Amino acid sequence: MSSYVRRLVSGHKARFYDKDLDVELDLVYLTDQVVIMGFPAAGLAGFYRNPREEVKRFLDTRHGDKYRVFNFCPTVENSYPSSTFYGRVSRYPFPDHHAPPIGLLALATQEMAAWLARGPDYTIVVHCKAGKGRSGTLACSLLLRLDDAIAPPKLQRSYNASEWADERANEIMHEVESETENQRRTLGEESDIPPTTDAETSADEQESPSSESKKVESKDKPTTGLVSRNSLTVPKEERGTKAASTVEKVLKLHSSRRMRHTKEKQRQGVSIPSQRRWLRYWSEFLHEVAPPQLQLAPSSTSRSPKARLYNVKIRMRDTGGGIQVAVVKVAKMLIDNAPLGYSTKDRGAGDVWVSLARYEDSMVEEIEKRVRTGAPVEYKEDGVTRKDDMFETTKWDDKKMVASFARLGQAHGTKPELTKDSVGNIFTYDLVPVATSDWVDLGAESEESGRKSVPPPETNEGIVLESSREFRIKLYMGQVFMGWIWLIPCYHLPQPPAKDAPKTTVRLPRSEIDFPMGFGALLVDVELTMAWDLETLEEEPPRAIERSESRESEPGVSGVLGAAVGNVEALQAARD
């Protein structure tokens, strides 16, 4: 019964069965040295997730004392003592379904690469809760950093029996094709068989698992530092193209290993758009085409210029979305009239509004400082306990790690713009920064209604942002979540920064929005208007709410309504 429940919870993710140990786990070998798994649970959670003791037996038997576990769950979400795996546990926490601070990719992959550099028998085991989004993001980040390790496993131990049989069959077929191709070449012009071009042959060799394995075998141990991998003689355009193609290659490998193979289209392993966007950011940094404002390189000694966000335009259809939207409309009506314990003055003049949030400033600054310093990874005398471990305690992740710092809404006196296309009506909501004191009850329209009407601001000076810092835009319809977006401004603003540069519009279609469900199913796109601010030096971005105060200052739902509109994991699972 428990095995059936665990398979059900795993969904479309691949599982691993060890016949000798008679153990089946939500686990895969991404490469021979990189293992991805779901959370090793105990107690009741072990009934539907990976049982912790079985995980331990599996790893101990297969990898002895040469594996290290990397846990990406905050303690407020899931935790276990490091002694579970003999102290060989490192934590790099960030919230479920979110993109991490960009510097965390550098910090975590540095230690991963250092552990693997001990020898070919050393293995890292990465997990979050489901072992998909966060784990996939960090595992892919590691492969991008190593660059030469982007290849499927080549050892039999890394495959299920059926997988290994398929792999061997593919290799035999490749050998037959190669032999046939050699015969074609020797036949030359006398043969009726058209010869294969050099370009086609080269492409086949690049896609061949065998050829990839040979490449990996010929390389030295992986490097651990953020060293340059590109000669300055390589044109920037070529480096940019390589950065993009490498990301696609890594994502393809991860999806092929982490997700079950079906007759349908291959499902994505890292499926959250912001996490995929982060991998592009990271690859551009590694290939030296990232914006110079990013505070990760050792040469980053001065503060980056500020940016400003002036408005957010949200375009939505008025109909569609099927039963999902119909259910959420009913839930919204109930929520709007339910006493859930928070103020109804948390939004602008209309139903549609957004909140901005970011990670705790001091945590991000500490991460970036450590990355810039580039200190080597060192362990204590026992060889497993990390020295100067930033996340050794729960200082940074015992509460919510993301805090709201600003909101945008419709100014009073404005209405959404109505346009039409071949499908139907589209409403465009133009959201601007609104001071907290100017936010009024949802639906207020005039003084006659008994509520204060606030005129639109005469000037829109925008919201000050750190151009090199990640921030989140969370979309709402009334009190119901519609989706969110993580961005780093400097990646989307023109380079180099110029004082009189025009404002930049960044358009993100629905496919680039995280979890566009419920009312989010009606979204067409979101447009952000941003610009460099080279004159503001001392002004700081709006203060994020302290974690001790934090409930994120955003609506919350509970019970049945929470299941209907607020539980992202359940909705995503249903969508998958």
N, C-alpha and C positions, 0 to 999 in steps of 0.2 A: 504493500500500500504506500509506504513512504517513498519508494523508488518512483512510483507513478506520480505522486505529488511533486517530487523534485523535478521530474521531466516536464511536468506541466508548468511549473514556475520558471524553468529554464527557457520555455518558449521556443524560439527559433535558434537559440544558441546551440552550438555543438557541445557534446559531452564526451568524456573519455572513460573507457572501460579497461581496467587492468585485469586480465584473466587470472594471472597468478595470485594477485591479492584479492580477487573477487570484489573489487571496489569500482563503483561508477560515480564520477564526479562531474560537476559543472566546471570543466577545466579543459584547456587545450594547450598544445605547444605551438606558439607562434613561430619560433625557431627552435633549434636544439637547445638553446641556452635561455630562452625567454618563455616562461609559462604564465598564462592568464587564467584566473579562476574567479568564481564567485566568493562571497564572504564566507570564511570558515566559522560556522555558527555552533553554538552550544544550546542546550536546553530545548525549548519548544521550537525555536527558529531552526535548529538542526534537523527537524522533521521535514522541512521543505527547502532548506538550503544545504550547502555542503556541510556534513557533520565534521566538526573540528578534529576529532580523534582519527577519523578516516583520512582526512587531509594530511594530518601529521604522519600517519603510518605510510601513506603513499609517498610523501616527500622523503621521509627518513630512509625508506627501502630503496628508492630510486636514486637519491642524490646525497645520502649520508650527511656529512657536515659541510657540504659545499654549496648549499642553497641559502639564499637570503630573501625574506619576504618584505615586500613594499606595500604598505597599507595606505590608501588614499581617503579613507573615511574619517571625518571629524569625530572626536570622542562624543560629541553631543548626538551623533547618529549611531555609531557602532564602535565597539572597542573590545580589546582583550589584552591581557598582560603579555609583554614581550617574551616572558619566560615560556610561553606556549611553544615557541619555536627556538628555545635555548638562547634567547637574547638576540637572535639574528632577525630582527624586525626593525625596519625604518619607516617612519611616518612622514607623509607629505600631504596633509589633509586639505580638501576643499569641498564645497557643498555638492550634493548630488544634482545631476543635470546641468551643472554650471561649467563655464570655462574657468580655469585657474588663473591666478596672477601669472603673467607671462614669464616672470623670473623663476617661478616654481618649476617650470619645464627644465630650465638650465640647472637648477640646484639638484633636482631629483635625478636627472639623467647623468649628471656628473658622478653621483655615488653609484648608480647602476653600472655605468661603464667601468668604474674603478673596481667593482666587485668582479665583473666578468674578466677584467684584465689579469686576474690572478691565475687564470689558466683555462683551457678549453673544457674542463670538467665542471667549472663553476656555473651556477644557474641562478637567475633571479625569478621570483614568483611575485607577480603583481596582482592586486585585487582591490576592488571597491566594494559596493554592496552586490550589484548584479554581475560585476565582472565584464562590463561592456563599454560604457561611455568613458568614464574617467580612466579605467584601466587601459582601454584602447588608446585614448589620447596620450597617455604617458608611455605606453609601449611603442606606439608609432613615433613619438618624439625621440625615444632612444634610438630606434632604427635610423631615423633621419640624422641623428648626431653621429652614429657610427658609419653611416653612408654605405659601407661595403658589406653590410650584414643583411641587406634586404633580399632575403631568399627563404623559401620554405625549408622546413627541417629535412635532413637527409638521413638521419638515423632511424632505424626501425622502431626503437623504443618510443619515438615521438608520435607514432601513429596508432590509431585503432587498427585491428586486424583487417577490416574491410578497406580502410583508407590505405593501408600499406599495399594491399593487393592492387588497388586502383593505381597507386603511385608506380608500382613496378610495371603494371600494364602500360602506363603512359610512357615510361622510360623505354620499354621494349619497342613500342610503336615509334618513338622518336629515333631509336637506333635503326629500325627498318626504313624509316623515311630518309635518314641520313645515308644509308647504304644505297637506296634507290637513287638518291640525288647524285651520289658518286658515279653510279653506273650511267646516269644520264649525261654527266659531264664527259665521261670517256667516249660515249657514243658520238657526241658532237653533232655536226651538221648532217651526218648520214642517218641519224635517227629521226623518226616522225614525232618523237616526244619533245615538246618545246622545252628548252633549257630554262632553269631558274636563274634569275638575275642575282648579282652579288648583293644587291640591296635586300632582296627577299631572303637570301641565305643569312645575311647578317641579322635581320629581324627575327628569324627563327631561332638563331643562336641566343639572342638576347632573351627570348621568352622561355627558353628551355631551362627547366629546373636543374638539369645536370650541369649546364654551363654556368648557372649561377653558383652552384655548389663549388665548382672549380675555382671561381673567382674568390669565394670566401676562403677556401683552403689556402690560396696563395698569398693572403694578406697576413700582416703581423697582428699582434694583439691590438684591440681597440684602444684608441686614445681616450684620455679622460679630461683633457682641457678643451676650452673653446678656442681652438687654434684655427688659423686661416687655412682653408682648403682650396682656395682659388688664387691663381696668379693674377696680379693686377693687369697682366696683359690680356686676360680673358674679358671680352666686352661685357658690360653690365647687362645688356639685353640677353646675351647667351646665359649668363648666370641666373637671370630671372626665369628664363625658360626652363633651365635645369631644376631650379627650386620648385617650380610648379609640377613638372613631370615626376620628380622624385616623390612629392606628396601623393600624387595619384597612384604611383607604384606601391607605396607603403600602405595606403588605404585599401588597395585591391588585395594585397597579401593578407592584411588583417581580416578583411571580410571573408576571404576564402577559407581562412583557418578558424575564425571565431563563430561563424554562422553555419548552420546546417545546410548541406547541399540539397537542393530540391530541383524539380523540373521547372519551377518558376524562375523569374529573374533573381539573380544573386542579391540577397538582402545586405544592406550596409551594416558593417560592424560599428564604426563610429558614425552614428546617424544624426546627431544633434548638429545643426548648422554652425553654431558658434564654436563648438569644439573642432569641427573641420576647418573653420576659419582660423582658429588658433594654430593648427598645424601648418597652414600656409604662412602665417606670420613667422612661426618658428623656423620654417625652412628658408624663408627669405633672410632671416637673421644669420643662419648658418652659411648661406651662400653669399653673404655680404651685399645684399641688395635691400636690406631693411632700412627704414628711415633712420638717419643718424641721431634723432632725438631719443631713441630707445635707450634707457638707462641701464644697459647690461654690459656693454663693452668696457674693458679697463680704461679706455680713453674718455669715457663719459665722466668728465670732471665738473662740468657746469650744468646748471638746471636747464631743462628744456623750456622753450617758449610755451606760453599758455595757448589754449584754443577756446573758442566760444561756440556754444550750441544756441542757435537763435530760435529755431522752431522745429516741430515734428509734424509732418503731414501724414495722416492715416487715411487711406482710401479703402472703403468697404462697400460691398454690395448690400442691398436692402433685403434680398431674398436668397434662398439657397441654403446649403449646409445640411439639408436632410434632417433626420430625426435628432441628430446631435444638437443642432441649434435649437430645435423645438423644445427639447428637454431643458436646455440651459436657459431659455427664455422663461420657462415656468420657474426654474430654480432662482433666477435673478429676481423675479417678482416676489418670491417668498423671502429671499435674503433682504431685499430693500425694505421689507416691512417687519423684519425680525429684529428683536433687541439683542444684538450680538456683542454689545459692550464697547463699541468704538464710535467716535464722532462721525456724523454725516457731513462734516465740513472738511473732508479730506480730498476734495476734488474741485474742479472748476465749474463753469456754468453749464456744461453739458454732460451727457452720459460718458463720453469718451475722454480719457485722460491717461497720462503716463507718469510713472515715478522713475527717478534716476537713483542708482545706488552704486556703491563701490566697496572694495575690500578695505579693511582697517588700514589707515595710512601708515601707522608705525610698523605693522607686519610687512607691508609691501616694501617699505624703505629698508627694513632689515634684510629681506630677501635680496633686493637689488644690490645692497652693499656687499653681501656675501658673494654674489655672482661676480661683481666687478673686481673684488679682491682676488678671486680665483685660488683661494687656499686649497691645498690638496686634501683629499679625504683621508682621515686618519682614524684608527681605532685604538682602543685602550689595550692594555697588556693581554686581555683575554682574546683579542683578535676579532671580536664581534661587536663590542659596544662602541658606538660612534663617539668620538670626541667632539665637544662643542656642537652638540646636536640641537638645532634650533627648535625642533618639535619634540624634544625629549619629555617636556611637561605639557600640560593642557592649557598653557597660557593663551594660545592663539585660537583654540578651537573648542573651548568648553561651552561657548554660546554661539549664536548665529554669527557667521563670519562676514556677511554682507549687510551693509546698513544704508538706508535711504538718505539722500541729502538734498533732493530738489524734486519739484513736480512741474509739469506743464499741463495746461488745460485750455479750454475755450474761454476767451474773454467774453464778458457779458456784452450783449448787443451784437454778437456775431452768431451766424448760423452755418451749418455745414453746406458746402457748395454741391449742388446736384448736377451731374452730367450723365450722359447715356452713351452706351456703346452697343455693339451687336448682341450682347448677352442681356443687358438690362440696365437698371439704374445703378449709379455709383455715387456714394456720398464721400466728400473729402472734408476731413476734420483738420483744421489748422490750429495746432496747439502751441501756445507760447508760454514763457515763464510767467507764473502768477505768484505774487508774494503770498506767504501763508496768511497774512491778515486779510487778503482780498478773496480768499476762497470761501464760498458760501454753500448753502444747502443744495444738494443735487436737485436740478429741475427748477431752480429759482429763475424767474423771468422778469418780474417787475416789482415795483414797490407796492402795487396793489395787492400782491399775493401775501404781503406781510413780511417779506424778506428783503434785505438790502440788496440793491442792484449795483454792481461795481462796473464802472466804465472801463473800456479797454485801455491799456497803458499807452501814453503818448509816444513813447520810444521803447524799443525792444533792444536792450543792451546785451541780451543773451545770458547764458549761464557759463561761468568760468570753469574750464576743465584743464587738468594736467594733460598735455597732448600725448605724453608717453604712458599714461595710466589707463588701464582697462576700466570701463564702466558699463553698467547694465541699464537698458531701457525696458521697463516692464509696462505692458499695455493692458488697459482695463476698459471694460464696458460697465459703467456703474461700479459695482463692487465685485464684478466677476473678471477674473484673470483671462486674458486673450492670447498671451504669448510674451516672449521677451527676446532681447537681442543684446549680445555682448560685443563691444567694439573697442579698439584702441585708436583714438583720433588721428595720430600722426601717420598711420598707414593709409588714411583715406583723404588726407589733405595734400595739396600740390607741394612739390619740393623744388627748390629750397623755399623756406618760409619767406614771404615778402610782406612788407608793411601795407602796401596798397593792393594786395591780391584780392580778387573778387571772392565772394562767398562761394563755397563748394556745396553742391547737392549730392548726397549719397542716397541712392535708391536701392532698397532691399525688397525683392518680391517675396511673396508668401513662402516660397520654398527656402528662403534664407532666414526665416523667423523660427525660433525654437518653440515647439509645441503650440502651433496655431490651431487650437481645438476649441470646441464650444463656439462662442462668437468669433473666435479666431478663424473658423472655417469660412467666414465671410470676407476676410481680409483680401485685398488685392495687392497692395504694397505699402511700404512705409518709406517716407523720404525725410532725411535729416539735412538741415541747413547749418553748416559749420564754417568757421574761418579761423585763420591764425590771429593771435592777439600778441603782437610784438611789443606793445607799449605797456601792458600790464606786467609789472615785475613783482611787486610786493603783494598784490591782492591774491588771497588764497581762494581755492574753490570752496563752495559752501560746505560747512562742517557736517560731517556725517554724524549721525546719532551714536553716542557712546554705546558700547555693547551692553553695559549694565542697564541702560535705559531701553535697549532695543526690543521692540516687537516689529521692527522694520517700518513702523508707522504706516502700515498698509492694511487693507481689509483682510480679515481672516474669516474662514467659514468652518463649520464643524458638522459632525454627524453625517446624515444622509446627503445634505447639501454639499459638504466637503467632498464626498465621493463623486457627486455629480459634476462639480465644476472646479474643485480645488486640488484634487489629487493627481499631480502630473504623472507620477509613475504608473498609476492604474490606467489613466487615459492613454499614455504612450503604449502600454502593453496591449490595450484594446486595439489601438491603431495598428500596431505591428501585426 
